[in-house]
Amino acid sequence: MNKVVHFEIPVDDLERARNFYQTVFGWETKDWELPGGMVYTGVRTVPVDEKTMLPTEPGAINGGLVKRSLDVPSPILTLEVDSLDEYVKKVEAAGGGTVSSKGEVAGMGYYIYLEDSEGNVFGLWETIKKPGQ
């Protein structure tokens, strides 16, 4: 069974949304610069292990705030899979489709946005396997 490992909330005004989630829920936000100069605003709902960046509470997930777009019009749940390529084929065979091309978060993993048979957008995540894993 593949578990939900991340969420993304689309926003129109990043600072307003950041303030809202920090004030209402006490979430922490942090900006990470990605290759190409893009900045990703991460959201921590629970503490993380600083080495692995994974939540320290079993079953908990963290996420991000992203600019609302045609590809990301509503909140996105991201599921972890062993192989993006394999699951893209499964999604397409089951009546879903591809929304974005495969991307990489340097040294961590690969992601892609897809849509289910009902037109809902969701994400898939494939962790880069480190030697010895």
C-alpha positions as CSV (number, residue, x, y, z in Angstrom):
1,M,0.0,0.0,0.0
2,N,1.4,3.4,-1.0
3,K,1.1,6.1,1.7
4,V,0.6,9.8,1.6
5,V,3.9,11.5,2.3
6,H,3.4,15.2,1.4
7,F,0.8,17.8,0.7
8,E,0.8,21.1,-1.2
9,I,-1.6,24.0,-0.7
10,P,-1.9,26.4,-3.7
11,V,-2.0,30.1,-2.8
12,D,-2.5,33.4,-4.5
13,D,-0.6,35.5,-2.0
14,L,2.3,33.6,-0.4
15,E,2.9,36.0,2.5
16,R,-0.8,36.1,3.4
17,A,-1.0,32.3,3.3
18,R,2.2,31.9,5.3
19,N,0.9,34.2,8.0
20,F,-2.5,32.5,8.1
21,Y,-1.1,29.0,8.6
22,Q,1.6,30.1,11.1
23,T,-1.0,32.2,13.1
24,V,-3.9,29.7,13.1
25,F,-2.1,26.3,13.3
26,G,1.5,27.2,14.5
27,W,3.0,25.7,11.3
28,E,6.6,26.7,10.5
29,T,7.5,27.7,6.9
30,K,10.9,27.7,5.3
31,D,12.0,28.7,1.9
32,W,14.4,26.4,-0.1
33,E,16.1,27.6,-3.2
34,L,15.8,25.0,-6.0
35,P,17.9,24.6,-9.1
36,G,17.0,27.2,-11.7
37,G,16.4,29.9,-9.0
38,M,13.0,28.7,-8.1
39,V,12.0,29.0,-4.4
40,Y,9.9,26.3,-2.7
41,T,8.1,27.2,0.6
42,G,8.1,24.2,2.8
43,V,5.6,23.7,5.6
44,R,6.4,21.9,8.8
45,T,3.3,20.7,10.7
46,V,5.5,18.5,12.9
47,P,9.3,18.4,13.7
48,V,11.6,16.6,11.4
49,D,14.8,14.6,11.7
50,E,17.4,17.1,10.3
51,K,19.4,14.3,8.6
52,T,16.5,12.7,6.8
53,M,14.1,15.6,6.7
54,L,11.3,13.1,7.6
55,P,8.7,13.8,10.3
56,T,9.6,12.4,13.7
57,E,6.0,11.5,14.5
58,P,4.8,8.2,12.9
59,G,2.0,8.9,10.3
60,A,2.6,12.7,10.2
61,I,3.3,14.5,7.0
62,N,4.7,18.0,6.1
63,G,4.1,19.9,2.9
64,G,4.4,23.1,1.0
65,L,2.8,26.3,-0.2
66,V,2.8,26.7,-4.0
67,K,1.6,29.3,-6.4
68,R,-1.9,28.5,-7.6
69,S,-1.8,27.5,-11.3
70,L,-3.8,25.6,-13.9
71,D,-1.8,22.4,-12.9
72,V,-2.3,23.0,-9.2
73,P,-5.7,24.6,-8.7
74,S,-6.5,22.9,-5.4
75,P,-4.6,21.0,-2.6
76,I,-2.4,18.2,-3.8
77,L,-1.7,14.9,-1.9
78,T,1.5,13.2,-2.8
79,L,2.0,9.4,-2.5
80,E,5.3,7.6,-2.3
81,V,6.0,5.0,-4.9
82,D,9.0,2.8,-5.8
83,S,9.1,3.9,-9.4
84,L,7.5,6.9,-11.0
85,D,7.7,5.4,-14.5
86,E,5.9,2.3,-13.4
87,Y,3.1,4.2,-11.7
88,V,2.6,6.6,-14.6
89,K,1.9,3.6,-16.7
90,K,-0.5,2.2,-14.1
91,V,-2.3,5.6,-13.8
92,E,-2.7,5.9,-17.6
93,A,-3.9,2.3,-18.0
94,A,-6.5,3.0,-15.3
95,G,-7.9,6.1,-17.1
96,G,-5.8,8.8,-15.5
97,G,-3.3,11.1,-17.1
98,T,-0.1,13.1,-16.8
99,V,-0.3,16.8,-15.7
100,S,3.4,17.7,-15.5
101,S,6.7,16.2,-16.5
102,K,9.0,14.4,-14.0
103,G,11.1,16.7,-11.9
104,E,13.9,16.2,-9.4
105,V,14.6,17.6,-5.9
106,A,18.4,17.4,-6.0
107,G,19.7,14.4,-4.1
108,M,16.3,13.6,-2.5
109,G,14.0,12.2,-5.1
110,Y,11.7,12.7,-8.1
111,Y,8.1,13.9,-8.4
112,I,5.4,14.2,-10.9
113,Y,1.8,15.5,-11.0
114,L,-0.9,13.2,-12.4
115,E,-4.7,13.2,-12.5
116,D,-7.0,10.4,-11.6
117,S,-10.0,9.1,-13.6
118,E,-12.1,11.9,-12.1
119,G,-9.8,14.8,-13.0
120,N,-8.3,15.3,-9.5
121,V,-4.6,16.2,-9.5
122,F,-2.3,14.3,-7.2
123,G,1.5,13.9,-6.9
124,L,3.8,10.9,-6.8
125,W,7.2,10.9,-5.1
126,E,10.1,8.5,-5.7
127,T,12.9,8.7,-3.1
128,I,16.4,8.4,-4.6
129,K,17.9,5.2,-3.3
130,K,21.2,5.8,-1.4
131,P,23.9,3.1,-1.4
132,G,23.1,0.5,1.2
133,Q,19.4,1.2,1.2
